[in-house]
Amino acid sequence: MKIDFHIHTCHSPDSLMKPDRILRIAKRRGLDGIVICDHNTIKGGIEAQKINDDKDFHVIVGAEIATDAGDVTGIFLTKEIESRNFDDVVKEIRAQNGKVILNHPYRRHDLSKIDLSKIDFIEGYNSRLNNEDNQKAIKLANDNGIPVIAGSDAHCYPEIGNSRTVVKDLESLLPLNLEYKKSNQIYVTLSQYVKAFKSRNLRVFISATIVYIKYSTQKCIKAIRAAFIR
């Protein structure tokens, strides 16, 4: 089974994706299931699960919770996670018989506050991250004997399925193979513009613009070097 473990819907502050269209695209791209893990809510996952009428396609309800130690995702959830303290978030997930994912551990995380023995999976491949950060995440997982999963972290439709995990079954979620494709930086920028629009936050808009200008400049310099410098 091919699962994309990390997808956001319009219920996240930085996405406009509709659950029904996510389902159509995910199936068209050969996925057998998806994890909907909106920021701090299960609303998107519940909505997608309710409208999914394909018994051969699976919607796993999750939420990406902003804890005091960084983002932690709970999956197989039925109720909202109320806590924002790492240890308490894990307890709430466990109380629902859920699984705990440490997603993108080297992006805005304080690993000193995270008890890795409480983590079920580490997101080793995230389509929005560069290879260096992903490799560091994989090493962290391997050093601690934690299974590695992959997710697109899709906020825009073209990103769906960019990274996926081949699992044995939904019961064990044993990862058998990982597939990774880097997302275009433009989608990262677009999601930040969405966040700026939804929150009416000019600072987020300016920050996203600066980041994209830097990225575009670096790409231009790299292209020039490739063309003229041997």
C-alpha positions in Angstrom: 0.0 0.0 0.0 1.3 3.4 -1.0 0.6 6.1 1.7 1.4 9.8 1.7 1.8 10.5 5.4 1.6 14.3 5.3 -1.2 16.3 3.6 -2.9 19.5 4.7 -6.3 20.8 3.7 -8.1 24.2 3.8 -8.6 23.6 7.5 -4.9 24.5 7.9 -4.0 28.2 8.0 -1.6 27.8 5.1 -3.6 25.7 2.6 -6.6 26.1 0.4 -6.9 22.4 -0.7 -10.4 20.9 -0.6 -10.7 17.4 0.8 -12.8 16.1 -2.1 -10.3 17.2 -4.7 -7.4 15.9 -2.6 -9.0 12.4 -2.7 -9.5 12.5 -6.5 -5.9 13.6 -7.1 -4.4 11.1 -4.6 -6.2 8.2 -6.3 -5.2 9.4 -9.7 -1.5 9.5 -8.6 -1.6 5.9 -7.5 -1.9 6.3 -3.8 -3.8 3.7 -1.7 -4.2 6.1 1.2 -3.4 9.4 2.8 -2.8 10.9 6.2 -4.6 14.2 6.6 -2.8 16.1 9.4 -3.9 19.7 9.5 -2.2 22.1 11.9 -3.7 21.6 15.3 -7.0 20.1 14.2 -8.5 16.9 12.9 -11.3 18.7 11.0 -9.8 18.1 7.5 -9.2 14.4 8.2 -12.7 13.9 9.5 -14.2 15.7 6.5 -12.1 13.7 4.0 -12.9 10.4 5.8 -16.6 11.1 5.7 -16.7 11.8 2.0 -14.4 8.9 1.0 -16.7 6.3 -0.5 -14.0 4.1 -1.9 -13.5 1.0 0.3 -10.1 0.4 -1.4 -8.8 3.9 -0.5 -7.9 4.8 3.1 -8.1 8.2 4.8 -6.1 8.3 8.1 -7.2 11.1 10.4 -4.4 13.0 12.0 -3.2 16.4 13.3 0.1 18.1 13.2 0.4 19.7 16.7 2.6 22.6 17.5 4.1 21.6 20.8 6.7 23.4 23.0 9.3 21.0 21.4 8.2 21.4 17.8 5.6 19.8 15.5 4.4 16.3 16.4 1.8 14.5 14.4 -0.8 12.1 15.9 -2.6 9.7 13.5 -5.7 7.5 13.9 -7.3 10.2 16.0 -11.0 10.6 16.8 -10.8 13.7 19.0 -9.0 17.0 18.9 -5.7 17.2 20.8 -6.0 20.0 23.4 -2.5 20.0 24.9 0.5 21.8 23.4 3.1 20.4 25.8 5.0 17.5 24.1 4.6 14.9 26.8 0.9 15.8 27.2 0.3 15.7 23.5 1.8 12.2 23.3 -0.5 11.1 26.2 -3.5 12.4 24.4 -2.6 10.6 21.2 -1.9 7.3 23.1 -5.3 7.7 24.9 -6.9 7.5 21.5 -4.8 4.4 20.5 -3.0 6.6 18.0 0.5 6.6 16.7 3.1 9.4 17.2 5.1 10.8 14.3 8.1 13.2 14.7 7.9 15.1 11.5 10.7 17.1 10.0 12.8 16.9 13.2 15.4 19.4 12.1 13.0 22.2 11.2 12.1 24.3 14.3 12.4 21.5 16.8 14.1 21.4 20.2 15.2 17.7 20.3 16.4 18.1 23.8 12.8 18.3 24.9 11.7 15.2 22.9 11.7 11.7 24.4 12.4 9.6 21.3 11.3 6.4 23.1 7.7 7.9 22.8 8.0 8.2 19.0 6.6 5.5 16.7 7.8 7.0 13.4 10.2 9.7 12.2 9.5 11.5 9.0 12.8 10.9 7.1 11.6 12.2 3.8 9.7 15.4 3.5 9.2 16.8 0.0 9.5 20.4 1.2 12.9 19.9 2.8 16.4 19.7 1.2 18.3 16.4 1.1 20.6 17.4 3.9 17.8 17.9 6.5 16.1 14.6 5.3 19.3 12.7 5.7 19.8 14.0 9.2 16.3 12.9 10.1 17.0 9.4 8.7 20.2 9.2 10.7 18.3 10.2 13.8 15.8 7.5 13.2 18.4 4.8 12.4 20.5 5.7 15.5 17.4 5.2 17.7 15.9 2.2 15.9 12.7 4.1 14.9 11.0 3.3 11.6 11.2 6.0 8.8 8.2 7.2 6.9 7.9 9.7 4.0 5.3 12.4 3.4 4.9 15.2 0.9 3.8 17.9 3.4 1.5 18.9 0.6 -0.2 22.3 1.0 -0.9 22.7 -2.8 -2.4 20.1 -5.2 0.7 19.5 -7.3 2.6 18.3 -4.2 0.2 15.4 -3.3 2.1 12.1 -3.5 5.5 13.6 -4.0 6.8 11.5 -1.2 5.1 8.3 -0.2 5.6 5.3 2.0 5.0 1.7 0.9 3.6 -0.1 3.9 2.7 -3.8 4.5 -0.7 -3.0 5.9 -2.6 -0.4 7.9 -2.5 -2.4 11.1 1.3 -2.5 11.5 2.2 0.4 9.1 5.5 -1.4 8.6 7.4 0.7 6.1 8.7 -1.5 3.2 9.9 1.2 0.8 10.2 5.0 0.6 9.7 7.2 -2.4 10.8 10.9 -2.5 10.5 13.8 -4.9 11.4 17.3 -4.0 8.6 19.9 -4.2 9.1 23.1 -6.1 9.9 26.0 -3.8 7.1 28.0 -5.4 4.5 25.9 -3.6 6.2 26.6 -0.2 6.0 30.3 -1.0 2.4 30.0 -2.2 1.3 28.4 1.1 3.0 31.2 3.0 1.0 33.7 0.9 -2.1 31.8 1.8 -1.2 32.0 5.5 -0.6 35.7 5.2 -4.0 36.2 3.5 -5.9 34.1 6.0 -4.3 35.8 9.0 -4.1 39.2 7.4 -0.4 39.2 8.4 1.8 41.5 6.3 5.0 40.2 8.1 4.3 36.7 6.8 3.8 38.0 3.3 7.1 40.0 3.3 9.0 37.0 4.9 7.7 34.6 2.2 8.7 37.1 -0.6 12.2 37.5 0.8 12.8 33.8 1.1 11.6 33.2 -2.5 13.8 36.0 -3.8 16.8 34.4 -2.1 15.9 31.0 -3.5 15.5 32.4 -7.0 18.8 34.3 -6.8 20.6 31.1 -5.7 19.1 29.2 -8.6 20.2 31.8 -11.1 23.8 31.9 -9.6 23.9 28.1 -9.8 22.8 28.1 -13.4 25.3 30.7 -14.4 28.1 28.8 -12.7 27.0 25.6 -14.4 27.0 27.3 -17.8 30.2 29.3 -17.6 32.4 27.9 -14.8 34.0 24.5 -15.1 
